[in-house]
Amino acid sequence: MQCQVCFHHCELKEGQIGSCRARMNQEGKIISLNYGQLVSLALDPIEKKPLARFMPGSYVLSLGSFGCNMHCGFCQNYAISQMGASDLDSTYYSPEDIVIMAQRSKEQGNVGVAFTYNEPMIGYEYVRDTAKLVKEAGMVNVVVTNGCVEQPILAEVLPYIDAFNVDLKSFNPDFYKRMGGDLNMVKQFIATAAAKSHVEVTTLIIPGENDSVEEMTALAKWLAQVDTDLTLHVTRFFPRYKMLDKDPTPVEQVYKLAEAANKYLDNVYTGNC
């Protein structure tokens, strides 16, 4: 069976698990292994997603599972995103459980649910089912994603999602290939999502990888073609996971790239500075 969720199109034999570690061929069907299996659950400030221009000052019930369809050497959440079901302890929460928790957190400033921490879209069925109930309860949904999924998968969840933060990791196709991703697929995701929902984009600036003014200019120009009102977060890198040999991004370089992006976009923010 071939998985149709993302660009990998993993061809899986019976019982075989895909490269994302979260989808498997079971009895001739590709199923989600991480449906409702949560390893992280917290009430976060919405700015932490990061979302700067969507319900600022509020909190959002944030949840995550295991697995990711990219394998970035700089991943901040590699302890869950690069793991599978057998590597972690998880607890099952039904979509109904999440709605109850979200409603109970209203007194603490909670406005809804964020699907985050690992890559939520590889388990889109849970995002779809939970987000639908959250919307029916009068609350909002947020997805923090790498955007590397096929358009029909995005279409499954898009009617229920109020805001996305999409990691646009680089504007270099070769960089994306090295990270196990696909730049064109992310661009398509951003363009489609921005036509229906609030979208903010995050680019982590890694020294020697994606830190040139030329690349940031190209990235910002393209985002402006989608919508000049799109928000871009230009974020400072710190050594993590498999990139411990690199130094943190110089703060002045982050500001320089944000200034370059600001020539084309109305809303550019710096992070981790």
PENORNOR-V621219 format. One record per backbone hydrogen bond with DSSP energy under -0.5 kcal/mol. CO is the residue of the C=O (numbers start at 0). NH is the residue of the N-H. If there is no record, write none. Layout:
# PENORNOR-V621219
co=CO nh=NH
co=CO nh=NH
This chain:
# PENORNOR-V621219
co=0 nh=2
co=0 nh=11
co=4 nh=149
co=5 nh=8
co=9 nh=2
co=9 nh=11
co=12 nh=15
co=15 nh=24
co=17 nh=20
co=19 nh=67
co=20 nh=84
co=21 nh=32
co=21 nh=33
co=22 nh=17
co=23 nh=25
co=23 nh=30
co=24 nh=14
co=24 nh=26
co=25 nh=28
co=28 nh=25
co=28 nh=30
co=30 nh=23
co=30 nh=32
co=33 nh=36
co=35 nh=37
co=35 nh=92
co=37 nh=90
co=39 nh=63
co=41 nh=43
co=41 nh=61
co=43 nh=59
co=44 nh=47
co=45 nh=48
co=45 nh=50
co=46 nh=49
co=54 nh=57
co=57 nh=45
co=58 nh=110
co=59 nh=43
co=59 nh=61
co=60 nh=113
co=61 nh=41
co=62 nh=115
co=63 nh=38
co=63 nh=39
co=66 nh=118
co=71 nh=74
co=72 nh=241
co=72 nh=242
co=74 nh=77
co=76 nh=79
co=76 nh=80
co=77 nh=81
co=79 nh=66
co=79 nh=82
co=83 nh=86
co=83 nh=87
co=84 nh=87
co=87 nh=89
co=90 nh=37
co=93 nh=97
co=94 nh=98
co=95 nh=99
co=96 nh=100
co=97 nh=101
co=98 nh=102
co=99 nh=103
co=100 nh=104
co=102 nh=105
co=104 nh=107
co=104 nh=109
co=105 nh=108
co=108 nh=58
co=110 nh=139
co=111 nh=60
co=112 nh=141
co=113 nh=62
co=113 nh=115
co=114 nh=143
co=115 nh=117
co=117 nh=119
co=118 nh=121
co=119 nh=122
co=120 nh=123
co=122 nh=125
co=122 nh=126
co=123 nh=127
co=124 nh=128
co=125 nh=129
co=126 nh=130
co=127 nh=131
co=128 nh=132
co=129 nh=133
co=130 nh=134
co=131 nh=135
co=132 nh=136
co=133 nh=138
co=134 nh=137
co=139 nh=112
co=140 nh=161
co=140 nh=162
co=141 nh=114
co=142 nh=144
co=142 nh=164
co=143 nh=119
co=144 nh=166
co=146 nh=148
co=149 nh=152
co=149 nh=153
co=150 nh=154
co=151 nh=155
co=152 nh=155
co=152 nh=156
co=153 nh=156
co=153 nh=157
co=154 nh=158
co=156 nh=159
co=156 nh=160
co=157 nh=160
co=159 nh=161
co=161 nh=197
co=162 nh=142
co=163 nh=199
co=164 nh=144
co=165 nh=167
co=165 nh=201
co=166 nh=168
co=170 nh=172
co=171 nh=175
co=172 nh=176
co=173 nh=177
co=174 nh=178
co=175 nh=180
co=176 nh=179
co=178 nh=70
co=181 nh=185
co=182 nh=186
co=183 nh=187
co=184 nh=188
co=185 nh=189
co=186 nh=190
co=187 nh=191
co=188 nh=192
co=189 nh=193
co=190 nh=194
co=191 nh=194
co=192 nh=195
co=192 nh=196
co=197 nh=163
co=198 nh=230
co=199 nh=165
co=200 nh=232
co=201 nh=167
co=202 nh=204
co=202 nh=234
co=203 nh=205
co=204 nh=206
co=204 nh=236
co=205 nh=208
co=205 nh=209
co=211 nh=215
co=212 nh=216
co=213 nh=217
co=214 nh=218
co=215 nh=219
co=216 nh=220
co=217 nh=221
co=218 nh=222
co=219 nh=223
co=220 nh=224
co=221 nh=225
co=222 nh=226
co=226 nh=229
co=227 nh=265
co=229 nh=266
co=230 nh=200
co=231 nh=233
co=231 nh=268
co=232 nh=202
co=232 nh=234
co=233 nh=270
co=234 nh=204
co=236 nh=248
co=239 nh=242
co=242 nh=245
co=249 nh=252
co=249 nh=253
co=250 nh=254
co=251 nh=255
co=252 nh=256
co=253 nh=257
co=254 nh=258
co=255 nh=259
co=256 nh=260
co=257 nh=261
co=259 nh=262
co=260 nh=263
co=260 nh=264
co=266 nh=231
co=268 nh=233
co=270 nh=235
